[in-house]
């Protein structure tokens, strides 16, 4: 399901008065990208990747309160970076957990509000998410309960199972991104479940409770910083966007 029928003008969102939050997950300490610094702190156009992610939510028409979930060993480092870069966007700093699931759960503990309060969960390593996508996801979730940003696969897809390779229909395959946005009642209920390995994102956690998941249109520019070349690509995309 897409959101093409919804307005793209942020000042006309009818539910932007709803209380909204954004949980930006940077709880891990891994450095898969290489080097000694976690990817959320790598410089992108002269500023840490995490700052770009926070800034996108700062400009949302829904004015979410921002919660940053960060490995406790990096809280002081992050405070130093904020001072160094004169970064003053208000946000609550929360300690990350053992897994992404536990990090999101820690962030949820700081959120009070009604059942229809909107909560977006976003990966800190996705610094190019547009405010337009954020706003559309909040709007769609306010009506349908949730909204998961995703894009259709551009490549042919094959599934390998028990050493058998099967072709899948590309038009039925979506590549999941963040933000993943939910009404508070859905998300909080889902995160009261015990953790299991199949929980790879928030949609999989909520889906486990029997709630249908709705896909909204993401962007191919909304890349995740995972490998060294991703920083180069992100720099080029920011240059195209004029940011």
C-alpha positions in Angstrom: 0.0 0.0 0.0 1.4 3.4 -0.9 0.7 7.0 0.2 0.3 8.5 -3.2 -3.2 9.6 -2.3 -2.0 11.7 0.6 -1.0 15.4 0.4 2.7 16.2 0.0 2.4 19.6 1.6 3.5 19.5 5.2 1.5 22.5 6.3 -1.8 20.7 5.4 -1.3 17.5 7.4 -4.5 17.2 9.3 -3.0 15.2 12.2 0.2 17.1 12.8 -1.3 18.2 16.1 -0.9 14.7 17.5 1.9 14.2 20.0 4.8 12.7 18.1 8.2 11.1 19.0 11.2 9.9 17.0 13.5 7.2 18.4 16.8 7.3 16.5 18.7 4.1 17.1 22.4 4.3 17.3 22.8 1.8 20.2 25.5 -0.5 18.7 29.2 -0.2 19.1 30.0 -2.1 15.9 32.4 -0.7 13.3 31.6 -3.0 10.4 32.4 -0.1 8.1 36.0 -0.3 9.3 38.1 1.9 11.5 37.8 2.8 15.2 34.7 5.0 15.1 31.1 3.6 14.8 29.4 4.6 11.6 27.0 7.0 13.2 29.9 9.2 14.1 31.7 9.2 10.7 31.8 12.6 9.0 29.4 13.4 6.2 29.8 16.8 4.7 31.8 17.8 7.7 29.3 16.6 10.4 28.6 13.2 12.0 26.1 11.0 10.2 23.9 10.9 13.3 23.5 14.7 13.2 22.0 14.5 9.7 19.5 11.9 10.8 18.4 14.1 13.8 18.1 17.2 11.6 15.6 15.5 9.2 13.2 15.0 12.1 13.8 18.5 13.5 12.2 20.0 10.4 9.1 17.7 10.4 5.7 19.3 10.4 4.8 16.9 13.3 7.6 18.4 15.5 8.5 15.1 17.2 10.3 14.9 20.5 13.6 13.2 19.6 15.1 10.4 21.5 18.6 9.2 20.6 19.5 5.7 21.8 23.3 5.4 22.0 25.7 2.9 23.4 26.5 4.1 27.0 30.2 4.1 26.2 29.7 6.8 23.7 27.5 9.3 25.6 30.5 11.6 26.6 31.9 11.3 23.1 28.6 12.4 21.6 28.3 15.3 24.0 31.8 16.4 22.9 30.8 16.2 19.2 27.7 18.3 19.8 29.9 21.0 21.4 32.5 20.8 18.6 29.8 21.2 15.9 27.6 23.6 17.8 24.8 21.1 17.4 21.9 22.3 19.6 18.8 20.4 18.3 17.0 19.2 21.5 17.1 15.5 22.1 16.9 13.0 25.0 20.0 10.7 25.2 19.2 7.1 26.2 21.4 4.1 26.7 21.3 1.3 24.1 20.7 -2.3 24.8 22.1 -5.7 23.9 20.3 -5.8 20.5 18.4 -3.3 18.3 15.2 -4.7 19.9 16.4 -3.9 23.4 17.6 -0.4 22.3 14.2 0.5 20.9 12.6 -0.9 24.1 14.8 1.4 26.2 13.8 4.4 24.1 10.1 3.5 24.5 10.4 3.7 28.3 10.8 7.4 28.0 7.7 8.0 26.0 4.4 8.9 27.7 1.3 9.7 25.8 -2.1 8.5 24.6 -2.6 5.3 22.5 -2.6 7.4 19.3 0.7 9.1 20.0 2.9 8.6 17.0 6.3 7.1 17.3 8.8 6.9 14.4 11.8 4.6 14.8 14.8 5.4 12.6 18.3 4.0 12.0 21.0 6.6 12.8 22.9 5.2 9.8 20.3 6.5 7.4 21.3 10.2 7.2 19.6 11.1 3.9 16.0 10.5 4.9 13.9 13.4 3.6 11.5 15.3 5.9 8.8 14.7 3.3 9.1 10.9 3.8 9.0 11.4 7.6 5.9 13.5 7.4 4.1 11.1 5.1 4.8 8.2 7.4 3.5 10.1 10.4 0.4 11.0 8.5 -0.3 7.5 7.2 0.3 5.9 10.6 -2.1 8.3 12.2 -4.8 6.9 10.0 -3.8 3.2 9.6 -1.8 2.5 12.7 1.6 2.1 11.1 3.7 3.0 8.1 6.9 1.3 7.0 9.1 3.1 4.4 10.2 0.8 1.6 11.1 0.7 -2.0 10.5 -1.9 -4.8 13.5 -4.0 -5.7 15.2 -2.8 -8.9 17.0 -6.1 -9.3 15.9 -9.6 -10.1 15.5 -11.7 -6.9 16.3 -15.3 -6.2 15.7 -17.3 -3.0 18.0 -20.1 -2.1 16.5 -22.6 0.3 17.8 -26.1 1.0 20.2 -25.7 -1.9 17.4 -25.0 -4.3 17.4 -21.6 -6.1 14.0 -20.1 -6.9 13.1 -17.0 -8.8 10.8 -14.5 -7.1 8.6 -11.8 -8.6 10.5 -8.6 -8.4 7.3 -6.5 -8.4 6.3 -8.3 -5.1 9.6 -7.6 -3.4 10.1 -4.5 -1.3 13.4 -3.3 0.4 12.6 -2.1 3.9 13.9 1.2 5.2 13.3 3.5 8.1 11.5 5.4 9.4 9.0 2.8 10.6 6.2 4.7 12.3 3.5 3.4 14.6 0.7 4.5 16.9 2.0 4.1 20.4 -0.5 1.4 21.4 0.7 -0.9 18.6 4.4 -0.4 19.3 4.4 -0.6 23.0 2.3 -3.7 23.1 4.7 -5.4 20.6 7.8 -4.5 22.6 6.3 -6.2 25.7 7.0 -9.5 23.9 10.1 -11.5 24.7 12.9 -11.1 22.2 13.3 -13.7 19.5 15.9 -13.9 16.7 13.4 -13.2 13.9 13.0 -9.6 15.2 15.1 -7.7 12.6 13.2 -4.5 12.6 10.2 -2.9 14.3 7.8 -4.1 11.6 8.7 -7.7 12.4 8.1 -7.1 16.1 4.7 -5.5 15.6 3.7 -8.1 12.9 4.3 -10.9 15.5 1.3 -9.6 17.5 -1.0 -10.1 14.5 -1.1 -6.5 13.3 -1.1 -6.0 9.5 1.9 -3.9 8.3 1.5 -1.1 5.8 4.2 -0.1 3.3 4.6 3.5 2.2 6.9 4.9 -0.4 10.5 5.4 0.7 13.4 6.6 -1.5 16.3 5.0 -3.3 18.4 7.9 -1.9 17.6 6.8 1.6 20.7 4.6 1.8 22.1 3.0 4.9 25.7 3.7 5.8 27.2 0.2 6.1 30.4 0.1 3.9 33.1 2.7 3.2 31.8 3.4 -0.3 28.4 4.4 1.2 29.9 7.6 2.7 31.2 8.5 -0.8 27.7 7.9 -2.3 26.0 9.9 0.4 28.4 12.8 -0.1 27.5 12.8 -3.8 23.7 12.6 -3.1 24.0 15.5 -0.6 25.8 17.5 -3.3 23.0 16.8 -5.8 20.4 17.8 -3.2 22.3 21.0 -2.4 22.4 20.2 1.3 
